[in-house]
Amino acid sequence: MSDDPNEYFPSGATTRRGLFSAFGRWREELLDTDATDGDPADPFAEEEPGWIDPFLSGDDLIAEIHASNNEDGMHIWWLGQSGFLVQVDGENLLLDPYLSDSVTAKYAGTETPRERITGLAVDPALLSFVDVVTSSHAHMDHLDPGTLPHVLAGDAAFVCAAGSEDVAVERAGRQPDAVLGIGDKAVFGGFSIEAVPAYHDGAPEAVGYVVRNGQYAVYHAGDTRRVQGMAEAVAPFGVDYAFVPISGSGVVMDGTEAARLAYEAAAMCAIPCHYEMFRGSTATTSRFVAECARIGQEYRLPRAGERITLDYGAWAQGPVYGPPRT
């Protein structure tokens, strides 16, 4: 697979993707300049954060999740990295939860340590009440042996990507209830989960998920590059939120590409993820915010442990997203 994401998009100037592709090439040329002493060539470069405390954590976060069970709308909590809890009508679904230090332990003492820089949002044992848990691929921060046995200790259904089921059994300690390849669908309670394309070097089994419950729908991209056909597969679902990775490590989209994917997938609102977890392997939201502003894509920047609510019942007064990040 080529390392040039623009290769996968037509370059005709009259197409939306053509304009994005041309802009991408122009941006790369602009940023490919020699830096003077101490001056970064990248205008989006920012200093890596030190330590980040979750907005809510532990018992406080659990109390809010339980209290929201009786409130209207769809409630979403970012739990760090690519983990989200989605709640609709008292049903709770976890997407790619990473709530341990498994990755830090795995890479300790190596040349590429993964030191956690965001505090743990919640002990995974406190989430054993959830109804569904999903994993998008077999990388440890998406299929975590330090998290899965705890969140699956109750009656939750377990969904994993086709091709990762053997690893899933090893790390979760039980068989998955559904193994999904692209186009496959599973239903648990009010949640309908369908696998959509993702392209992640080193994880050929990777998929994204579109999750619907009633009138609400979200798109969880998992770990992926932005490749032609992805947005087209998601757009017909009419998703409210797109959870898109922005770490830009070469095998995952950066913020610019993530904003474009959400826009082309016709997501009402985009939320970035897969950042602010490991020192030396993170990104800031600057590129994502700049591109969302440029193309007119609605977005939110929740902190780990912060709730966002969408309530169509309040649409006469405008959609309720919850408090913006300050």
Contacts in CASP RR format, 6 or more apart in sequence:
PFRMAT RR
TARGET T0000
AUTHOR 0000-0000-0000
METHOD contacts of the structure
MODEL  1
MSDDPNEYFPSGATTRRGLFSAFGRWREELLDTDATDGDPADPFAEEEPG
WIDPFLSGDDLIAEIHASNNEDGMHIWWLGQSGFLVQVDGENLLLDPYLS
DSVTAKYAGTETPRERITGLAVDPALLSFVDVVTSSHAHMDHLDPGTLPH
VLAGDAAFVCAAGSEDVAVERAGRQPDAVLGIGDKAVFGGFSIEAVPAYH
DGAPEAVGYVVRNGQYAVYHAGDTRRVQGMAEAVAPFGVDYAFVPISGSG
VVMDGTEAARLAYEAAAMCAIPCHYEMFRGSTATTSRFVAECARIGQEYR
LPRAGERITLDYGAWAQGPVYGPPRT
1 199 0 8 1.000
1 201 0 8 1.000
2 8 0 8 1.000
3 250 0 8 1.000
5 225 0 8 1.000
5 226 0 8 1.000
5 227 0 8 1.000
5 257 0 8 1.000
6 21 0 8 1.000
6 24 0 8 1.000
6 25 0 8 1.000
8 226 0 8 1.000
8 227 0 8 1.000
8 228 0 8 1.000
9 17 0 8 1.000
9 18 0 8 1.000
9 20 0 8 1.000
9 21 0 8 1.000
9 228 0 8 1.000
10 17 0 8 1.000
10 18 0 8 1.000
10 21 0 8 1.000
11 18 0 8 1.000
11 21 0 8 1.000
11 22 0 8 1.000
12 18 0 8 1.000
12 21 0 8 1.000
12 22 0 8 1.000
13 19 0 8 1.000
13 22 0 8 1.000
16 264 0 8 1.000
17 228 0 8 1.000
17 264 0 8 1.000
20 260 0 8 1.000
24 256 0 8 1.000
27 256 0 8 1.000
31 41 0 8 1.000
31 42 0 8 1.000
31 43 0 8 1.000
32 41 0 8 1.000
33 41 0 8 1.000
34 41 0 8 1.000
35 41 0 8 1.000
44 284 0 8 1.000
44 286 0 8 1.000
44 287 0 8 1.000
44 290 0 8 1.000
46 284 0 8 1.000
46 286 0 8 1.000
48 117 0 8 1.000
48 279 0 8 1.000
48 280 0 8 1.000
48 282 0 8 1.000
49 117 0 8 1.000
49 276 0 8 1.000
49 282 0 8 1.000
50 117 0 8 1.000
50 279 0 8 1.000
51 117 0 8 1.000
51 118 0 8 1.000
51 119 0 8 1.000
52 117 0 8 1.000
52 118 0 8 1.000
52 119 0 8 1.000
52 276 0 8 1.000
52 303 0 8 1.000
52 304 0 8 1.000
53 118 0 8 1.000
53 119 0 8 1.000
54 61 0 8 1.000
54 118 0 8 1.000
54 119 0 8 1.000
54 120 0 8 1.000
54 121 0 8 1.000
54 303 0 8 1.000
54 304 0 8 1.000
54 305 0 8 1.000
54 306 0 8 1.000
55 302 0 8 1.000
55 303 0 8 1.000
55 304 0 8 1.000
55 305 0 8 1.000
55 306 0 8 1.000
56 64 0 8 1.000
56 121 0 8 1.000
56 305 0 8 1.000
56 306 0 8 1.000
56 307 0 8 1.000
57 119 0 8 1.000
57 120 0 8 1.000
57 121 0 8 1.000
57 122 0 8 1.000
57 304 0 8 1.000
57 305 0 8 1.000
58 121 0 8 1.000
58 122 0 8 1.000
58 123 0 8 1.000
58 126 0 8 1.000
59 126 0 8 1.000
61 77 0 8 1.000
61 121 0 8 1.000
61 122 0 8 1.000
61 305 0 8 1.000
62 122 0 8 1.000
62 126 0 8 1.000
62 127 0 8 1.000
64 307 0 8 1.000
65 75 0 8 1.000
65 77 0 8 1.000
65 85 0 8 1.000
65 87 0 8 1.000
65 92 0 8 1.000
68 75 0 8 1.000
68 87 0 8 1.000
68 90 0 8 1.000
68 307 0 8 1.000
68 309 0 8 1.000
69 87 0 8 1.000
69 90 0 8 1.000
70 90 0 8 1.000
71 309 0 8 1.000
72 311 0 8 1.000
72 313 0 8 1.000
72 314 0 8 1.000
73 88 0 8 1.000
73 216 0 8 1.000
73 309 0 8 1.000
73 310 0 8 1.000
73 311 0 8 1.000
73 312 0 8 1.000
73 313 0 8 1.000
73 320 0 8 1.000
74 86 0 8 1.000
74 87 0 8 1.000
74 88 0 8 1.000
74 213 0 8 1.000
74 216 0 8 1.000
74 218 0 8 1.000
74 240 0 8 1.000
74 309 0 8 1.000
74 310 0 8 1.000
74 311 0 8 1.000
75 86 0 8 1.000
75 87 0 8 1.000
75 88 0 8 1.000
75 307 0 8 1.000
75 308 0 8 1.000
75 309 0 8 1.000
76 84 0 8 1.000
76 85 0 8 1.000
76 86 0 8 1.000
76 87 0 8 1.000
76 218 0 8 1.000
76 241 0 8 1.000
76 271 0 8 1.000
76 302 0 8 1.000
76 307 0 8 1.000
76 308 0 8 1.000
76 309 0 8 1.000
76 310 0 8 1.000
77 84 0 8 1.000
77 85 0 8 1.000
77 121 0 8 1.000
77 302 0 8 1.000
77 305 0 8 1.000
77 306 0 8 1.000
77 307 0 8 1.000
77 308 0 8 1.000
78 84 0 8 1.000
78 271 0 8 1.000
78 273 0 8 1.000
78 302 0 8 1.000
78 303 0 8 1.000
78 304 0 8 1.000
78 305 0 8 1.000
78 306 0 8 1.000
79 85 0 8 1.000
79 94 0 8 1.000
79 97 0 8 1.000
79 98 0 8 1.000
79 99 0 8 1.000
79 121 0 8 1.000
79 122 0 8 1.000
79 304 0 8 1.000
79 305 0 8 1.000
80 98 0 8 1.000
80 118 0 8 1.000
80 121 0 8 1.000
80 273 0 8 1.000
80 276 0 8 1.000
80 277 0 8 1.000
80 304 0 8 1.000
80 305 0 8 1.000
81 96 0 8 1.000
81 98 0 8 1.000
81 141 0 8 1.000
81 273 0 8 1.000
81 274 0 8 1.000
81 277 0 8 1.000
82 95 0 8 1.000
82 96 0 8 1.000
82 98 0 8 1.000
82 136 0 8 1.000
82 141 0 8 1.000
82 142 0 8 1.000
82 220 0 8 1.000
82 222 0 8 1.000
82 223 0 8 1.000
82 243 0 8 1.000
82 245 0 8 1.000
82 273 0 8 1.000
82 274 0 8 1.000
83 94 0 8 1.000
83 95 0 8 1.000
83 96 0 8 1.000
83 97 0 8 1.000
83 98 0 8 1.000
83 273 0 8 1.000
84 94 0 8 1.000
84 95 0 8 1.000
84 96 0 8 1.000
84 218 0 8 1.000
84 220 0 8 1.000
84 243 0 8 1.000
84 273 0 8 1.000
85 92 0 8 1.000
85 93 0 8 1.000
85 94 0 8 1.000
85 95 0 8 1.000
85 97 0 8 1.000
85 127 0 8 1.000
85 130 0 8 1.000
86 92 0 8 1.000
86 93 0 8 1.000
86 95 0 8 1.000
86 211 0 8 1.000
86 213 0 8 1.000
86 218 0 8 1.000
87 93 0 8 1.000
88 190 0 8 1.000
88 191 0 8 1.000
88 213 0 8 1.000
88 214 0 8 1.000
88 216 0 8 1.000
89 190 0 8 1.000
89 213 0 8 1.000
89 214 0 8 1.000
91 131 0 8 1.000
91 132 0 8 1.000
91 189 0 8 1.000
91 190 0 8 1.000
91 191 0 8 1.000
91 213 0 8 1.000
92 129 0 8 1.000
92 130 0 8 1.000
92 131 0 8 1.000
92 132 0 8 1.000
93 130 0 8 1.000
93 131 0 8 1.000
93 132 0 8 1.000
93 133 0 8 1.000
93 134 0 8 1.000
93 191 0 8 1.000
93 211 0 8 1.000
93 213 0 8 1.000
94 127 0 8 1.000
94 130 0 8 1.000
94 132 0 8 1.000
94 133 0 8 1.000
94 134 0 8 1.000
94 151 0 8 1.000
94 156 0 8 1.000
95 134 0 8 1.000
95 136 0 8 1.000
95 209 0 8 1.000
95 211 0 8 1.000
95 220 0 8 1.000
95 243 0 8 1.000
96 134 0 8 1.000
96 135 0 8 1.000
96 136 0 8 1.000
96 141 0 8 1.000
96 142 0 8 1.000
96 143 0 8 1.000
96 220 0 8 1.000
96 222 0 8 1.000
97 124 0 8 1.000
97 127 0 8 1.000
97 133 0 8 1.000
97 144 0 8 1.000
97 147 0 8 1.000
97 148 0 8 1.000
97 151 0 8 1.000
98 140 0 8 1.000
98 141 0 8 1.000
98 142 0 8 1.000
98 144 0 8 1.000
98 147 0 8 1.000
98 277 0 8 1.000
99 120 0 8 1.000
99 121 0 8 1.000
99 122 0 8 1.000
99 123 0 8 1.000
99 124 0 8 1.000
99 127 0 8 1.000
99 144 0 8 1.000
99 146 0 8 1.000
99 147 0 8 1.000
99 150 0 8 1.000
99 151 0 8 1.000
100 120 0 8 1.000
100 124 0 8 1.000
100 144 0 8 1.000
100 145 0 8 1.000
100 146 0 8 1.000
100 147 0 8 1.000
101 116 0 8 1.000
102 140 0 8 1.000
102 141 0 8 1.000
102 144 0 8 1.000
102 145 0 8 1.000
102 146 0 8 1.000
102 147 0 8 1.000
103 114 0 8 1.000
103 140 0 8 1.000
103 141 0 8 1.000
103 144 0 8 1.000
103 278 0 8 1.000
104 113 0 8 1.000
104 114 0 8 1.000
104 115 0 8 1.000
104 116 0 8 1.000
104 278 0 8 1.000
106 114 0 8 1.000
106 140 0 8 1.000
107 113 0 8 1.000
107 114 0 8 1.000
112 281 0 8 1.000
113 279 0 8 1.000
114 278 0 8 1.000
114 279 0 8 1.000
114 281 0 8 1.000
115 278 0 8 1.000
115 279 0 8 1.000
116 277 0 8 1.000
116 278 0 8 1.000
116 279 0 8 1.000
117 276 0 8 1.000
117 277 0 8 1.000
117 278 0 8 1.000
117 279 0 8 1.000
117 282 0 8 1.000
118 276 0 8 1.000
118 277 0 8 1.000
118 304 0 8 1.000
119 304 0 8 1.000
121 304 0 8 1.000
121 305 0 8 1.000
122 305 0 8 1.000
123 150 0 8 1.000
124 146 0 8 1.000
124 147 0 8 1.000
124 150 0 8 1.000
124 151 0 8 1.000
125 150 0 8 1.000
125 153 0 8 1.000
127 150 0 8 1.000
127 151 0 8 1.000
128 150 0 8 1.000
128 151 0 8 1.000
128 152 0 8 1.000
128 153 0 8 1.000
128 154 0 8 1.000
128 156 0 8 1.000
129 154 0 8 1.000
130 151 0 8 1.000
130 156 0 8 1.000
131 155 0 8 1.000
131 156 0 8 1.000
131 157 0 8 1.000
131 188 0 8 1.000
131 189 0 8 1.000
131 191 0 8 1.000
132 156 0 8 1.000
132 157 0 8 1.000
132 158 0 8 1.000
132 159 0 8 1.000
132 188 0 8 1.000
132 191 0 8 1.000
132 193 0 8 1.000
133 148 0 8 1.000
133 151 0 8 1.000
133 152 0 8 1.000
133 156 0 8 1.000
133 157 0 8 1.000
133 158 0 8 1.000
133 159 0 8 1.000
134 158 0 8 1.000
134 159 0 8 1.000
134 160 0 8 1.000
134 193 0 8 1.000
134 209 0 8 1.000
134 211 0 8 1.000
134 220 0 8 1.000
135 142 0 8 1.000
135 143 0 8 1.000
135 148 0 8 1.000
135 159 0 8 1.000
135 160 0 8 1.000
135 161 0 8 1.000
135 164 0 8 1.000
135 168 0 8 1.000
136 142 0 8 1.000
136 161 0 8 1.000
136 198 0 8 1.000
136 206 0 8 1.000
136 207 0 8 1.000
136 208 0 8 1.000
136 209 0 8 1.000
136 220 0 8 1.000
136 222 0 8 1.000
136 223 0 8 1.000
137 143 0 8 1.000
137 161 0 8 1.000
137 164 0 8 1.000
137 198 0 8 1.000
137 200 0 8 1.000
137 203 0 8 1.000
137 205 0 8 1.000
137 206 0 8 1.000
137 207 0 8 1.000
137 222 0 8 1.000
137 223 0 8 1.000
138 161 0 8 1.000
138 163 0 8 1.000
138 164 0 8 1.000
138 167 0 8 1.000
138 168 0 8 1.000
138 203 0 8 1.000
138 205 0 8 1.000
139 203 0 8 1.000
139 223 0 8 1.000
141 277 0 8 1.000
142 222 0 8 1.000
142 223 0 8 1.000
143 160 0 8 1.000
143 164 0 8 1.000
143 167 0 8 1.000
143 168 0 8 1.000
143 171 0 8 1.000
143 172 0 8 1.000
144 171 0 8 1.000
145 170 0 8 1.000
145 171 0 8 1.000
145 172 0 8 1.000
146 171 0 8 1.000
148 158 0 8 1.000
148 168 0 8 1.000
148 171 0 8 1.000
148 172 0 8 1.000
148 173 0 8 1.000
149 172 0 8 1.000
149 173 0 8 1.000
152 158 0 8 1.000
152 172 0 8 1.000
152 173 0 8 1.000
152 174 0 8 1.000
157 177 0 8 1.000
157 178 0 8 1.000
157 186 0 8 1.000
157 188 0 8 1.000
158 168 0 8 1.000
158 172 0 8 1.000
158 174 0 8 1.000
158 175 0 8 1.000
158 176 0 8 1.000
158 177 0 8 1.000
158 178 0 8 1.000
159 176 0 8 1.000
159 177 0 8 1.000
159 178 0 8 1.000
159 179 0 8 1.000
159 180 0 8 1.000
159 186 0 8 1.000
159 188 0 8 1.000
159 193 0 8 1.000
159 209 0 8 1.000
160 168 0 8 1.000
160 176 0 8 1.000
160 178 0 8 1.000
160 179 0 8 1.000
160 180 0 8 1.000
161 179 0 8 1.000
161 180 0 8 1.000
161 181 0 8 1.000
161 195 0 8 1.000
161 205 0 8 1.000
161 206 0 8 1.000
161 207 0 8 1.000
162 179 0 8 1.000
162 180 0 8 1.000
162 181 0 8 1.000
162 184 0 8 1.000
162 195 0 8 1.000
162 205 0 8 1.000
162 207 0 8 1.000
163 179 0 8 1.000
163 205 0 8 1.000
164 205 0 8 1.000
165 175 0 8 1.000
165 176 0 8 1.000
165 179 0 8 1.000
168 176 0 8 1.000
169 175 0 8 1.000
169 176 0 8 1.000
177 186 0 8 1.000
177 188 0 8 1.000
178 184 0 8 1.000
178 186 0 8 1.000
178 188 0 8 1.000
178 193 0 8 1.000
180 186 0 8 1.000
180 193 0 8 1.000
180 194 0 8 1.000
180 195 0 8 1.000
180 207 0 8 1.000
180 209 0 8 1.000
181 195 0 8 1.000
181 207 0 8 1.000
182 195 0 8 1.000
182 196 0 8 1.000
182 197 0 8 1.000
182 207 0 8 1.000
182 233 0 8 1.000
183 194 0 8 1.000
183 195 0 8 1.000
183 196 0 8 1.000
184 194 0 8 1.000
184 195 0 8 1.000
185 192 0 8 1.000
185 193 0 8 1.000
185 194 0 8 1.000
185 195 0 8 1.000
186 192 0 8 1.000
186 193 0 8 1.000
187 193 0 8 1.000
190 213 0 8 1.000
190 214 0 8 1.000
191 211 0 8 1.000
191 212 0 8 1.000
191 213 0 8 1.000
192 211 0 8 1.000
192 212 0 8 1.000
192 213 0 8 1.000
193 209 0 8 1.000
193 210 0 8 1.000
193 211 0 8 1.000
194 209 0 8 1.000
194 210 0 8 1.000
194 237 0 8 1.000
195 207 0 8 1.000
195 208 0 8 1.000
195 209 0 8 1.000
196 207 0 8 1.000
196 208 0 8 1.000
196 209 0 8 1.000
196 210 0 8 1.000
196 219 0 8 1.000
196 230 0 8 1.000
196 233 0 8 1.000
196 234 0 8 1.000
197 207 0 8 1.000
197 208 0 8 1.000
197 227 0 8 1.000
197 229 0 8 1.000
197 230 0 8 1.000
197 233 0 8 1.000
198 206 0 8 1.000
198 207 0 8 1.000
198 208 0 8 1.000
198 221 0 8 1.000
198 222 0 8 1.000
198 223 0 8 1.000
198 224 0 8 1.000
198 230 0 8 1.000
199 206 0 8 1.000
199 224 0 8 1.000
199 225 0 8 1.000
199 227 0 8 1.000
199 230 0 8 1.000
200 206 0 8 1.000
200 222 0 8 1.000
200 223 0 8 1.000
200 224 0 8 1.000
200 225 0 8 1.000
200 251 0 8 1.000
200 252 0 8 1.000
201 225 0 8 1.000
201 250 0 8 1.000
201 251 0 8 1.000
202 251 0 8 1.000
203 223 0 8 1.000
206 222 0 8 1.000
206 223 0 8 1.000
206 224 0 8 1.000
207 222 0 8 1.000
208 219 0 8 1.000
208 220 0 8 1.000
208 221 0 8 1.000
208 222 0 8 1.000
208 224 0 8 1.000
209 219 0 8 1.000
209 220 0 8 1.000
209 222 0 8 1.000
210 217 0 8 1.000
210 218 0 8 1.000
210 219 0 8 1.000
210 220 0 8 1.000
210 234 0 8 1.000
210 237 0 8 1.000
210 239 0 8 1.000
211 217 0 8 1.000
211 218 0 8 1.000
211 219 0 8 1.000
211 220 0 8 1.000
212 237 0 8 1.000
215 312 0 8 1.000
216 240 0 8 1.000
216 310 0 8 1.000
216 312 0 8 1.000
217 237 0 8 1.000
217 238 0 8 1.000
217 239 0 8 1.000
217 240 0 8 1.000
218 239 0 8 1.000
218 240 0 8 1.000
218 241 0 8 1.000
218 242 0 8 1.000
218 243 0 8 1.000
219 234 0 8 1.000
219 237 0 8 1.000
219 239 0 8 1.000
219 241 0 8 1.000
219 242 0 8 1.000
219 243 0 8 1.000
219 265 0 8 1.000
219 267 0 8 1.000
220 243 0 8 1.000
221 230 0 8 1.000
221 242 0 8 1.000
221 243 0 8 1.000
221 244 0 8 1.000
221 245 0 8 1.000
221 253 0 8 1.000
221 258 0 8 1.000
221 261 0 8 1.000
222 243 0 8 1.000
222 245 0 8 1.000
222 274 0 8 1.000
223 245 0 8 1.000
223 251 0 8 1.000
223 252 0 8 1.000
223 274 0 8 1.000
224 230 0 8 1.000
224 245 0 8 1.000
224 252 0 8 1.000
224 253 0 8 1.000
225 250 0 8 1.000
225 251 0 8 1.000
225 252 0 8 1.000
225 253 0 8 1.000
225 257 0 8 1.000
226 253 0 8 1.000
226 257 0 8 1.000
226 258 0 8 1.000
226 260 0 8 1.000
226 261 0 8 1.000
230 261 0 8 1.000
230 265 0 8 1.000
231 261 0 8 1.000
231 264 0 8 1.000
231 265 0 8 1.000
231 266 0 8 1.000
232 264 0 8 1.000
234 242 0 8 1.000
234 265 0 8 1.000
234 266 0 8 1.000
234 267 0 8 1.000
235 264 0 8 1.000
235 265 0 8 1.000
235 266 0 8 1.000
238 266 0 8 1.000
238 267 0 8 1.000
238 268 0 8 1.000
239 265 0 8 1.000
239 266 0 8 1.000
239 267 0 8 1.000
239 268 0 8 1.000
240 267 0 8 1.000
240 268 0 8 1.000
240 269 0 8 1.000
240 310 0 8 1.000
241 267 0 8 1.000
241 268 0 8 1.000
241 269 0 8 1.000
241 270 0 8 1.000
241 271 0 8 1.000
241 308 0 8 1.000
241 310 0 8 1.000
242 261 0 8 1.000
242 262 0 8 1.000
242 265 0 8 1.000
242 267 0 8 1.000
242 269 0 8 1.000
242 270 0 8 1.000
242 271 0 8 1.000
243 271 0 8 1.000
243 273 0 8 1.000
244 253 0 8 1.000
244 255 0 8 1.000
244 258 0 8 1.000
244 259 0 8 1.000
244 261 0 8 1.000
244 262 0 8 1.000
244 270 0 8 1.000
244 271 0 8 1.000
244 272 0 8 1.000
244 273 0 8 1.000
245 252 0 8 1.000
245 253 0 8 1.000
245 258 0 8 1.000
245 272 0 8 1.000
245 273 0 8 1.000
245 274 0 8 1.000
245 275 0 8 1.000
246 252 0 8 1.000
246 253 0 8 1.000
246 254 0 8 1.000
246 255 0 8 1.000
246 258 0 8 1.000
246 272 0 8 1.000
246 273 0 8 1.000
246 274 0 8 1.000
246 275 0 8 1.000
246 283 0 8 1.000
246 285 0 8 1.000
246 287 0 8 1.000
246 288 0 8 1.000
247 254 0 8 1.000
247 274 0 8 1.000
247 275 0 8 1.000
247 281 0 8 1.000
247 282 0 8 1.000
247 283 0 8 1.000
248 254 0 8 1.000
248 255 0 8 1.000
248 257 0 8 1.000
248 283 0 8 1.000
249 281 0 8 1.000
252 274 0 8 1.000
253 261 0 8 1.000
254 283 0 8 1.000
254 287 0 8 1.000
255 272 0 8 1.000
255 283 0 8 1.000
255 285 0 8 1.000
255 287 0 8 1.000
255 288 0 8 1.000
255 291 0 8 1.000
256 287 0 8 1.000
256 288 0 8 1.000
256 290 0 8 1.000
256 291 0 8 1.000
258 270 0 8 1.000
258 272 0 8 1.000
258 288 0 8 1.000
259 270 0 8 1.000
259 287 0 8 1.000
259 288 0 8 1.000
259 291 0 8 1.000
259 292 0 8 1.000
259 295 0 8 1.000
259 297 0 8 1.000
259 299 0 8 1.000
260 291 0 8 1.000
260 295 0 8 1.000
262 270 0 8 1.000
262 292 0 8 1.000
262 297 0 8 1.000
262 299 0 8 1.000
263 270 0 8 1.000
263 292 0 8 1.000
263 295 0 8 1.000
263 296 0 8 1.000
263 297 0 8 1.000
267 297 0 8 1.000
268 298 0 8 1.000
269 298 0 8 1.000
269 299 0 8 1.000
269 300 0 8 1.000
269 310 0 8 1.000
269 321 0 8 1.000
270 288 0 8 1.000
270 292 0 8 1.000
270 297 0 8 1.000
270 298 0 8 1.000
270 299 0 8 1.000
270 300 0 8 1.000
271 299 0 8 1.000
271 300 0 8 1.000
271 301 0 8 1.000
271 302 0 8 1.000
271 308 0 8 1.000
272 285 0 8 1.000
272 288 0 8 1.000
272 299 0 8 1.000
272 301 0 8 1.000
275 282 0 8 1.000
275 283 0 8 1.000
275 284 0 8 1.000
275 285 0 8 1.000
276 282 0 8 1.000
276 304 0 8 1.000
285 301 0 8 1.000
288 299 0 8 1.000
289 299 0 8 1.000
289 301 0 8 1.000
291 297 0 8 1.000
292 298 0 8 1.000
292 299 0 8 1.000
300 308 0 8 1.000
300 321 0 8 1.000
300 324 0 8 1.000
300 325 0 8 1.000
301 324 0 8 1.000
301 325 0 8 1.000
302 308 0 8 1.000
302 325 0 8 1.000
303 325 0 8 1.000
306 325 0 8 1.000
307 322 0 8 1.000
308 321 0 8 1.000
308 322 0 8 1.000
309 320 0 8 1.000
309 321 0 8 1.000
309 322 0 8 1.000
310 319 0 8 1.000
310 320 0 8 1.000
310 321 0 8 1.000
311 319 0 8 1.000
311 320 0 8 1.000
312 319 0 8 1.000
314 320 0 8 1.000
END
